[in-house]
Amino acid sequence: MGKIVETFGSELDKEVLEGWMRTDTVLSKFSSFFRGESSGRLFVFYQPETVDGEAWAQQNLGPKQLSVGDGTSGLMREKCCYFVRNVPSGAVLDTGKGGESDLLFGELSNSALGTIEAILSQTYRPMLDTYDNWGKVDDEQRTDFISEIGSFITNINEALDSFASGLELRPADPKIMKDYEARVNKNILTNAAVDHFESLLTEWCNQIERYLDLKDQRNDDDVGPRGELEYWRGKMQKLTSITEQLKRPDCKQVIGALSTITKKRRLEQAEHCQPLASLEGHRCQHHRVCQRGQGQRQVPLHPGALH
């Protein structure tokens, strides 16, 4: 419990934490974790509650609540702390031991990639640079390994820059999305919802088009294979940024709702045009009959037919 208090500091009341720790659900998760019956990791969050799949989750600003999980579900909106078992699965952790490495603890900021980059660049990389007991590893292997660590840190930094300067589509209106989620028949929408979805989709398309038109930073001095790879990796980062945005729950729901409405309108138009097409067919047939009748009357009779 002390580590949780250390993470969230004064913003978390100690009595609230103690009461939360005593609840059956939380006790059960921690007990399974210590007995080695769970995934071997636990994340503790103190943030506004969010629900998986809610399109308005990013704007859901409620009171902060404590929660615990294994990191496979939910959204991390603020910093959290984590506990990792460093013993084989099924082995019981001895909580009475102090200073042991059987249980690892750490903190993640609201930017998980930023935290990983900070740990690697500020802790592990300096430690590896000064470490001299590499055993049977020769100098070439050591140099290659440290070089790969440096490349990995560089890639993380580039990913962070991509997220910072990447695409961010405007989220849908939370009230409209709540009304949409509450509807049993999602094929029937209010006019306000349809207008909002259509204007939002148009804005998204224009924003994506402008984002793709942005020129990539390309070093003209580096025209070799590495420069070419870096250039196309920048292109890939753009496409990945667009794809990740379109995977958002609200984007999926808006696009799905408008696709359903478009199909429904096409069917209605087809049903409306079918009687008109039939009527047009009858009119054309009648017109051809009349033309044939008029043609028969206009044919002059042979003089011999009068006798």
Backbone torsions as a table, in degrees:
resi	resn	phi	psi	omega
1	MET	NA	-31.4	179.7
2	GLY	-62.9	-35.3	178.8
3	LYS	-66.7	-35.2	178.8
4	ILE	-67.2	-42.8	177.1
5	VAL	-63.0	-38.9	178.8
6	GLU	-62.4	-34.1	-178.7
7	THR	-72.7	-50.0	-171.5
8	PHE	-94.9	-12.7	172.3
9	GLY	62.6	-142.8	-172.9
10	SER	-71.6	-16.0	-178.8
11	GLU	-72.4	-13.9	179.4
12	LEU	-111.1	120.3	178.6
13	ASP	-72.2	132.9	-176.0
14	LYS	-64.7	-36.7	179.0
15	GLU	-66.4	-37.0	176.6
16	VAL	-63.2	-42.1	178.8
17	LEU	-63.4	-43.7	-179.7
18	GLU	-62.6	-43.1	177.8
19	GLY	-64.2	-38.4	178.7
20	TRP	-66.9	-39.4	-179.5
21	MET	-66.0	-24.7	-177.5
22	ARG	-84.5	-8.6	-179.6
23	THR	-68.0	150.1	-174.4
24	ASP	-61.9	-40.6	-177.8
25	THR	-63.4	-45.3	-178.3
26	VAL	-68.5	-43.4	178.8
27	LEU	-60.7	-39.5	179.9
28	SER	-63.8	-42.0	-179.6
29	LYS	-66.9	-43.0	179.3
30	PHE	-68.7	-37.1	178.6
31	SER	-64.0	-44.4	177.4
32	SER	-62.5	-37.0	179.1
33	PHE	-63.9	-46.1	-178.4
34	PHE	-69.8	-29.4	178.9
35	ARG	-81.6	-9.2	179.5
36	GLY	82.4	25.3	-177.4
37	GLU	-99.3	-4.7	-177.7
38	SER	-108.6	-160.8	-175.4
39	SER	-74.3	-11.4	-179.2
40	GLY	93.5	8.7	178.4
41	ARG	-148.4	150.4	176.6
42	LEU	-140.9	137.7	175.8
43	PHE	-117.0	132.1	177.7
44	VAL	-111.4	124.6	-178.1
45	PHE	-113.8	147.7	171.1
46	TYR	-134.8	93.2	-171.1
47	GLN	-159.3	167.1	174.7
48	PRO	-58.2	141.7	-176.7
49	GLU	-69.2	136.4	174.5
50	THR	-129.6	156.5	-179.2
51	VAL	-118.1	136.2	179.5
52	ASP	-57.5	133.0	175.3
53	GLY	89.8	-5.5	178.9
54	GLU	-75.1	124.0	-179.4
55	ALA	-69.1	-24.3	-177.2
56	TRP	-98.0	14.6	-175.0
57	ALA	-59.2	-33.3	-177.7
58	GLN	-68.8	-20.0	-179.5
59	GLN	-109.2	7.6	-176.9
60	ASN	-81.3	89.3	-174.2
61	LEU	-101.5	79.0	176.2
62	GLY	-100.4	-173.6	177.8
63	PRO	-68.5	151.1	180.0
64	LYS	-71.4	141.0	179.2
65	GLN	-136.2	149.6	176.4
66	LEU	-81.9	141.2	176.1
67	SER	-151.0	157.6	-179.2
68	VAL	-138.3	143.8	-179.8
69	GLY	-165.4	179.0	-179.1
70	ASP	-95.9	6.4	175.7
71	GLY	88.0	4.6	-178.3
72	THR	-91.8	-7.2	-179.6
73	SER	-146.4	165.4	179.2
74	GLY	86.9	171.2	-179.2
75	LEU	-115.0	134.7	174.8
76	MET	-95.0	106.8	-177.9
77	ARG	-101.1	-24.2	179.1
78	GLU	-135.3	-178.9	-176.0
79	LYS	-65.4	157.1	179.4
80	CYS	-145.3	170.7	173.4
81	CYS	-119.7	155.9	-177.2
82	TYR	-136.2	153.3	176.4
83	PHE	-126.1	132.5	-178.2
84	VAL	-128.3	130.1	175.0
85	ARG	-75.6	132.0	177.6
86	ASN	-111.1	34.4	178.8
87	VAL	-132.4	161.5	-179.9
88	PRO	-59.8	152.5	178.4
89	SER	-62.1	134.9	-179.1
90	GLY	96.3	-18.0	177.5
91	ALA	-78.2	134.6	-177.9
92	VAL	-81.8	132.0	177.8
93	LEU	-79.1	136.2	176.1
94	ASP	-92.7	102.6	-176.6
95	THR	-73.7	-9.1	-179.3
96	GLY	-82.1	-16.1	179.8
97	LYS	-76.1	142.5	177.1
98	GLY	-117.9	144.4	178.1
99	GLY	73.8	13.0	179.0
100	GLU	-89.4	158.1	179.7
101	SER	-98.1	13.6	179.0
102	ASP	-67.9	-29.3	-180.0
103	LEU	-123.6	120.2	-179.2
104	LEU	-102.7	146.5	-178.1
105	PHE	-133.6	146.2	176.8
106	GLY	-162.2	175.6	179.3
107	GLU	-124.8	146.3	173.4
108	LEU	-122.2	130.4	175.1
109	SER	-77.3	-179.1	-179.8
110	ASN	-67.9	-10.4	172.6
111	SER	-111.9	100.0	-177.5
112	ALA	-62.9	-41.9	178.9
113	LEU	-62.7	-39.9	178.5
114	GLY	-62.7	-38.4	178.0
115	THR	-65.6	-44.5	179.3
116	ILE	-62.5	-43.0	179.4
117	GLU	-62.1	-41.4	179.9
118	ALA	-65.2	-40.9	179.7
119	ILE	-64.2	-44.1	-177.5
120	LEU	-69.3	-46.4	-173.3
121	SER	-78.9	-31.5	-174.8
122	GLN	-99.5	-16.7	-178.0
123	THR	-117.3	-62.1	-172.8
124	TYR	-73.5	-41.5	-178.2
125	ARG	-63.3	-48.6	176.0
126	PRO	-61.5	-36.2	179.4
127	MET	-65.7	-41.8	179.6
128	LEU	-68.2	-35.1	-180.0
129	ASP	-64.7	-32.8	-177.0
130	THR	-99.9	-5.3	-177.8
131	TYR	-74.5	134.9	-175.7
132	ASP	-123.1	0.6	-178.5
133	ASN	-105.7	78.3	-175.9
134	TRP	-97.6	5.6	177.0
135	GLY	63.5	-125.7	-177.3
136	LYS	-84.1	-0.7	179.3
137	VAL	-73.0	125.7	-179.8
138	ASP	-82.1	175.6	-175.5
139	ASP	-64.5	-37.3	-179.2
140	GLU	-65.5	-44.2	178.5
141	GLN	-65.6	-39.1	177.9
142	ARG	-62.7	-45.0	-179.8
143	THR	-63.6	-42.4	179.2
144	ASP	-62.9	-41.5	-178.9
145	PHE	-64.2	-47.0	179.6
146	ILE	-65.2	-35.5	177.5
147	SER	-64.4	-39.8	178.0
148	GLU	-66.1	-38.4	176.0
149	ILE	-60.9	-43.0	178.0
150	GLY	-62.6	-41.0	177.9
151	SER	-64.5	-39.2	178.8
152	PHE	-64.0	-42.0	177.5
153	ILE	-63.4	-39.7	178.1
154	THR	-62.7	-42.7	179.0
155	ASN	-62.8	-39.0	178.0
156	ILE	-64.8	-41.7	178.1
157	ASN	-61.5	-40.2	178.1
158	GLU	-66.1	-37.9	176.7
159	ALA	-64.6	-39.5	177.4
160	LEU	-63.9	-41.7	177.4
161	ASP	-63.4	-37.4	179.3
162	SER	-65.1	-41.4	178.2
163	PHE	-67.0	-38.9	-177.6
164	ALA	-67.1	-38.2	-177.6
165	SER	-107.6	12.0	-176.7
166	GLY	-81.6	-169.3	-176.4
167	LEU	-83.6	138.1	175.1
168	GLU	-139.5	105.0	-178.3
169	LEU	-77.7	144.2	179.8
170	ARG	-65.8	130.0	-179.2
171	PRO	-70.8	157.8	178.3
172	ALA	-70.7	160.3	-179.6
173	ASP	-63.8	125.3	-176.5
174	PRO	-59.4	-38.7	-178.6
175	LYS	-65.4	-43.2	179.8
176	ILE	-66.3	-39.1	179.3
177	MET	-67.1	-36.8	176.8
178	LYS	-64.7	-42.2	177.6
179	ASP	-64.3	-38.1	178.9
180	TYR	-65.8	-42.5	179.9
181	GLU	-65.7	-33.2	-176.5
182	ALA	-77.1	-15.2	-177.9
183	ARG	-75.1	133.4	176.6
184	VAL	-71.9	-48.4	177.4
185	ASN	-97.7	100.8	-176.2
186	LYS	-80.3	0.6	175.5
187	ASN	-80.4	-14.7	-179.8
188	ILE	-108.1	113.2	-179.0
189	LEU	-121.3	155.5	175.3
190	THR	-72.9	158.7	178.1
191	ASN	-61.5	-35.4	179.4
192	ALA	-64.6	-39.6	179.6
193	ALA	-67.2	-42.5	179.7
194	VAL	-63.5	-45.6	179.2
195	ASP	-61.6	-41.8	-179.5
196	HIS	-65.5	-44.5	-179.2
197	PHE	-64.3	-41.8	-178.8
198	GLU	-66.4	-43.2	178.9
199	SER	-67.0	-35.9	179.6
200	LEU	-67.8	-41.6	179.4
201	LEU	-66.0	-39.4	176.8
202	THR	-62.1	-41.4	178.2
203	GLU	-64.4	-41.2	178.6
204	TRP	-62.3	-44.7	-179.4
205	CYS	-61.3	-44.1	178.9
206	ASN	-65.0	-39.0	-179.6
207	GLN	-67.5	-41.2	178.5
208	ILE	-65.2	-39.5	179.7
209	GLU	-64.0	-42.1	178.1
210	ARG	-66.5	-37.5	-179.5
211	TYR	-65.3	-39.5	178.9
212	LEU	-71.1	-26.9	-179.1
213	ASP	-78.4	-12.5	179.3
214	LEU	-63.7	136.7	-178.9
215	LYS	-76.9	134.8	177.0
216	ASP	-77.6	145.1	176.7
217	GLN	-73.3	118.4	-177.4
218	ARG	-131.6	126.2	179.4
219	ASN	-81.5	113.6	-177.4
220	ASP	-67.7	-21.6	-179.9
221	ASP	-74.2	-25.4	-178.1
222	ASP	-102.7	89.5	-176.6
223	VAL	-107.0	9.5	-178.9
224	GLY	-81.6	-170.6	-179.3
225	PRO	-58.5	-39.5	-179.8
226	ARG	-63.9	-42.8	178.4
227	GLY	-63.2	-38.3	177.8
228	GLU	-65.5	-40.3	178.0
229	LEU	-64.8	-41.0	179.2
230	GLU	-64.2	-39.0	179.6
231	TYR	-62.6	-48.1	-178.0
232	TRP	-74.3	-23.8	173.8
233	ARG	-68.1	-35.7	174.5
234	GLY	-62.6	-40.0	175.6
235	LYS	-61.1	-43.2	-179.8
236	MET	-64.0	-36.7	178.2
237	GLN	-63.5	-36.4	176.6
238	LYS	-63.5	-47.5	-179.8
239	LEU	-63.8	-38.4	178.1
240	THR	-64.8	-40.8	178.5
241	SER	-61.5	-42.3	178.1
242	ILE	-64.7	-44.8	-179.0
243	THR	-61.9	-42.9	-179.4
244	GLU	-64.3	-36.8	178.1
245	GLN	-67.1	-41.5	-178.7
246	LEU	-72.0	-13.9	175.8
247	LYS	-82.1	-9.4	179.0
248	ARG	-58.8	144.7	-178.3
249	PRO	-56.3	-41.3	-177.5
250	ASP	-68.8	-36.0	177.7
251	CYS	-65.0	-43.6	178.8
252	LYS	-61.3	-42.3	-177.3
253	GLN	-69.1	-40.4	179.3
254	VAL	-64.8	-47.3	-179.4
255	ILE	-65.0	-41.5	179.0
256	GLY	-64.3	-42.2	-179.9
257	ALA	-64.1	-44.2	-179.6
258	LEU	-68.8	-33.9	176.5
259	SER	-64.0	-42.2	178.8
260	THR	-64.3	-42.4	179.8
261	ILE	-65.1	-40.9	179.7
262	THR	-61.9	-44.5	178.3
263	LYS	-62.7	-40.9	-179.6
264	LYS	-63.8	-41.0	179.4
265	ARG	-65.6	-38.7	178.8
266	ARG	-64.7	-40.6	178.1
267	LEU	-65.0	-41.4	178.6
268	GLU	-63.8	-40.4	178.2
269	GLN	-65.4	-39.5	179.1
270	ALA	-65.4	-41.7	178.4
271	GLU	-66.5	-34.5	179.9
272	HIS	-72.8	-35.9	-177.7
273	CYS	-78.5	-21.2	-177.2
274	GLN	-62.9	-47.4	176.3
275	PRO	-62.5	-36.8	179.2
276	LEU	-65.3	-37.6	178.8
277	ALA	-66.5	-39.1	178.0
278	SER	-65.2	-43.1	178.6
279	LEU	-63.1	-40.0	178.8
280	GLU	-64.3	-38.1	178.0
281	GLY	-63.8	-43.6	177.8
282	HIS	-64.2	-38.6	-179.3
283	ARG	-65.6	-42.3	179.7
284	CYS	-65.3	-39.7	179.1
285	GLN	-64.7	-42.3	178.3
286	HIS	-63.9	-37.8	179.9
287	HIS	-64.9	-40.1	179.5
288	ARG	-66.9	-38.3	178.0
289	VAL	-63.1	-43.6	179.4
290	CYS	-63.0	-39.8	179.4
291	GLN	-64.2	-39.2	178.3
292	ARG	-65.9	-40.7	179.3
293	GLY	-63.9	-42.0	178.4
294	GLN	-65.2	-35.9	179.4
295	GLY	-66.0	-35.7	179.9
296	GLN	-68.9	-36.4	179.8
297	ARG	-73.0	-25.5	-177.6
298	GLN	-84.4	-11.9	179.5
299	VAL	-71.9	122.6	-178.8
300	PRO	-69.4	143.9	179.2
301	LEU	-77.7	148.2	176.7
302	HIS	-73.5	137.2	-178.7
303	PRO	-54.9	-30.8	-178.1
304	GLY	-71.6	-15.8	-178.2
305	ALA	-75.3	-15.1	179.5
306	LEU	-78.4	-16.8	-177.7
307	HIS	-93.5	NA	NA
